[in-house]
Amino acid sequence: MMSPFLHRLMRRSLRFMPKLPILSGIEIVKALSKIKYQIDHQTGSHMILRNTDAPQLIP
């Protein structure tokens, strides 16, 4: 069970958190593509994105 103090503190902090915009998957992919992410592959509704600037390890 949560203490009353902790409960009040958590409720107070939630009031001051900004709301995030609601974005579709396509909007997120478009935004990530601007920072060099590309769709690597898709399985069902899951898209796997890769950063094209990420360093590659060569064994």
Secondary structure as GFF3:
##gff-version 3
##sequence-region A 1 59
A	DSSP	alpha_helix	4	15	.	.	.	ID=ss1
A	DSSP	alpha_helix	25	33	.	.	.	ID=ss2
A	DSSP	beta_strand	37	43	.	.	.	ID=ss3
A	DSSP	beta_strand	46	51	.	.	.	ID=ss4
###
